[in-house]
Amino acid sequence: SYVHEIPFDGVSMMDEIAKAGIALVLSSQAHRDSELMSNRLFESVAAGAVVICDENNFAKKFFGQSLLYIDSQCSVEKICADITKHLAWAKANPDEALGMVATAQEIFRERFSLRQNLRDLYHGLAHRKLELTKRQGLEAGAKLNVRLYLLLPEFSEAILNTHIAGV
């Protein structure tokens, strides 16, 4: 639990997680339904913490056995018992726990680093453009008509030109 306010500066949370050495990562129902994770998973993995996570399919699909899991649909007593069991396991098996951390960090570096994501976007760009052209019913190389909607609470040609240049 938090014993003091943690600054929202992009670094302090990871420092706190690293100091703790273990993180509880829980998903909202919306995250579970959409099979997405909050940044807490990525922050915890990057910080080098053992992660105890709920049953979000994203975590299981991408991180597999490199995380410890609980079933958040169980009773509060069962959830507490499972968390306590995971904490005791990590304390009794530090080498295995550190191995899980290393595996999770390797998965993070391979699949979720910004450099890797940008590389994937760049290498897939030509294919994606061709796919979008086909969806528009156009021939390869044809120019697409693009509509641009901008918010201009008050018209200003300078602001309009700045928006257009940004596009």
N, C-alpha and C positions, 0 to 999 in steps of 0.2 A: 504494500500500500504506500501511497505517497505520504511522506512525513514533512515535506516542504514543497513550495512551488518550484516547478522546473521551467526555466525560461524557454520560450518558443523561438529558438534561434537556429534550429537545424543541427545543432551539435550537442547541446546539453542533455537532451533525452538519451542519445546514444551513449554518452558518458555515464549517465545514471544506470542504464541497462548493463553496460560493461562492468560497472562496479558491483552490481547485484549478481551478475554471472548467470542468471536464469530469468526468463521472462514468460509471463502468462499472456498469451495472445488469443483474445476472444473476438469473434465476429458478430456483427449485428445480424438479424434475420435477413435483411436485405443483402448483406454480403454473402451469406450462406446460399440464399436463393439464386443469386447471380454468379456464384462460384468465383468471387473476387475476394481479395484480402485487403485489409487496411495497411497503411505503411508500417504499422507496429511490427508485423512479421519481418519485413525487410530491414527495419532498423535493428531489430533484435538479432537477426542473423549477422548483419554487418558488424554489430557490436561484439560479436563472439560469444553470445549467450546461448545456453541450452534453452530451447523453446518448448514450452508446453502449450499446445494449440487445441482449439476445439475441432469438431469434425468437418470443417470446411473442406469441400472436395478440391479446391484449388491447392491447398496446402498438401493434401495427400497425393494429388496428381503430380505436382512439381517437386515436392520435397520428400515425399515418401517416408521412409524409416529414419530420416535424419532429424525428425522432430518427434516429440512425445505427444500423445493425444489423450484428450478427455472427451466424454460424450456430454455435451451441455444440455441434453434433453433429459438427463437423469435427475434424480432428486438432488437437492443441495448437499445432503449428507454424503451421497455417493460421489459427487463432484469433488467435494473437500477431501474425501478419502483417497480418490484417484490422484489428486494434486499432491497430497502428502506422500503417497506411495512413489510418485515420480521424483519428488524432492529427495526422499530417502535413497532411491536408486542412484540418482546422480551423485549424491554424497558418498555412497558406498562403492561406486564404479567410476571414479573420475577419469580414468583413461578412456573408457568406452564413451563417456559423456563428451569428452573433448574430441573423440573421433567423430561423433555425430555432428558436433559443431563444425569441424573441418569439412565434413561432407556437405553440410548445408551451405557453408560459405563457398565451396567450389561450385555447387549448383547455382548459387546466387551470381557468382562471377560469370559462369558460362551462359546463363539464360536471362539474367535480369540487369546486367550492368548497362549503363547508358551507352557506353561505347559499342557494346554488342547490339543493343536495340537500334542505334543509329546505323550500324553496319547492315543489319537486316533490312531496315527501311530503304537504305540506299540501293542495296543489291536487288531488292524486290520492286523498285520503283518502275522500271520499264514494263515489267509484267503487269503490275497494278494499273498503270496508265492504259495499257492495251485492253485489259479487262474492263475498265470503266468506259473506254471508247466503244467496245462491243455492246455493253449494256445500254449505251445511248443509241445503238442501232447505226453507228457511223462506221465508215471505212477506216482502216489504220492510217494514221497520219492526218486525218481530217481535223479541222479546228472545232473545238467545243465552244458552244455558247455558254457563258457563265453569267449568272445573276449574282449580284453582290448587294446585300442589304447592310446598311450602316446606320448606326444610331448617331444622329446629329440633333440633340435637343434644341440647338440654335444653329442655323445655317452659317457656316463660315467656309469660304472657298479655301482658305489656308488649311483648315482642319480636314476638309474633304480631300484635298490633294495629299495630305499626310496619310490619311487612311488608304487612299489608292496606291500610294508609293509603298505602303506596308504590305499590301496584297501582292 
